[in-house]
Amino acid sequence: MNTQDQVIAIIAEQALLEPSDVTPDSTLESLGIDSLGLVESIFAIEEAFDINVPFNANDPEASDFDISTVASITEGIERLKAEQS
């Protein structure tokens, strides 16, 4: 399973949707994920990929991690994984 498929699976689980309902262009808002769901998604992503996501739930706009779409989350994870290697 590639990074994007894993991200889609995690986000679909948080949104109580099927993975087929989540596309790279999906926004978390369009999937019905609220701020609590977002935090839970970030925790799940950190656990799944063994990374530390630089995300401040109190000030998401200030984070150095783009959560605007599934694709941007995937890119952020791949960047963090590359930096850890």
C-alpha positions, 0 to 999 in steps of 0.5 A: 500500500503506498502512502496515498492509499494509507492516507486515504484509508486513515481519513476514510476511517475518520470520516466514516466513509469508504476509501473509494469516497475519498480522492486526492483532491478531497478536502477534510472539510468536504469529507465532514471531518471536524477539528476533533476528527482532524486531530485524530487523523493526525495522530493516526497518521503519525502512528501509521508512518512513525513520524511527528507531524508539525501540526498545532491543532490550536493554530492550524494555519501556522503549521508547516504541514498543509492539510488542505487536501488529501494530496497535500497531506500525502506530500507532507508525509512523504517530505517528513519521511524523507527528512527522517532518512 
